[in-house]
Amino acid sequence: MVRPLVSIEIKGGRDVSNIHNRVGEAEKSHRKAKNLGFLEFWTIIRVAVDPAVIQRESPTTSHFFHLDRIKDPATQEYKEFRDRIGSLMGIRTS
């Protein structure tokens, strides 16, 4: 059985000037996923940007993560990403 739980868009480019286009692309994909019944919408980016700005550009995204921080087990963002994945899968991660 397939359960559409989380739609994850990875926008790994390092070009800050193009982040708004990439976030817009993620929004478009998340809207399609929402229509298919997905419940969570995550966008992973690789540039530092004002969270309030990108949230306005992709209101469907429920969580933004920074790629380099979710790769580093020493960061809080890594722990949050790990725990959210575990929660969706019904497994204990800590």
MIVEXLUM-441488 format. One line per 8 residues: their letters; for each residue x, y, z of C-alpha. Coordinates in steps of 0.5 Angstrom, whole numbers. Layout:
BEGIN
A> X,Y,Z | ...
END
This chain:
BEGIN
MVRPLVSI> 0,0,0 | 3,7,-2 | 1,13,3 | 3,20,0 | 6,23,7 | 12,27,5 | 14,31,-2 | 21,33,-1
EIKGGRDV> 24,38,-6 | 31,39,-6 | 34,45,-9 | 42,44,-8 | 44,50,-12 | 49,55,-9 | 47,61,-13 | 44,66,-8
SNIHNRVG> 41,70,-14 | 37,64,-17 | 34,62,-10 | 27,65,-12 | 26,61,-18 | 28,55,-15 | 23,56,-9 | 18,58,-14
EAEKSHRK> 19,51,-17 | 19,47,-11 | 12,51,-9 | 9,48,-16 | 11,41,-15 | 9,42,-8 | 2,44,-10 | 1,38,-15
AKNLGFLE> 3,33,-9 | -2,37,-5 | -7,35,-10 | -5,28,-10 | -6,27,-2 | 1,29,1 | 1,31,8 | 8,34,9
FWTIIRVA> 12,39,4 | 19,40,5 | 24,44,1 | 31,43,2 | 36,49,0 | 43,50,0 | 44,58,1 | 43,62,7
VDPAVIQR> 36,66,6 | 31,70,10 | 26,64,12 | 20,69,12 | 22,71,5 | 22,64,2 | 16,62,6 | 12,67,3
ESPTTSHF> 15,65,-4 | 13,58,-2 | 7,58,3 | 5,50,1 | 12,48,4 | 11,46,11 | 19,46,13 | 25,49,10
FHLDRIKD> 32,45,11 | 39,47,9 | 42,42,6 | 49,43,9 | 46,43,16 | 42,37,15 | 48,33,13 | 52,35,20
PATQEYKE> 50,31,26 | 52,36,30 | 47,41,28 | 40,42,31 | 37,42,24 | 40,35,23 | 37,32,29 | 30,36,27
FRDRIGSL> 30,33,20 | 32,26,23 | 26,26,28 | 21,28,23 | 23,23,18 | 23,18,24 | 16,20,26 | 13,20,19
MGIRTS> 16,13,19 | 14,11,26 | 21,9,28 | 24,12,34 | 30,16,32 | 33,18,39
END
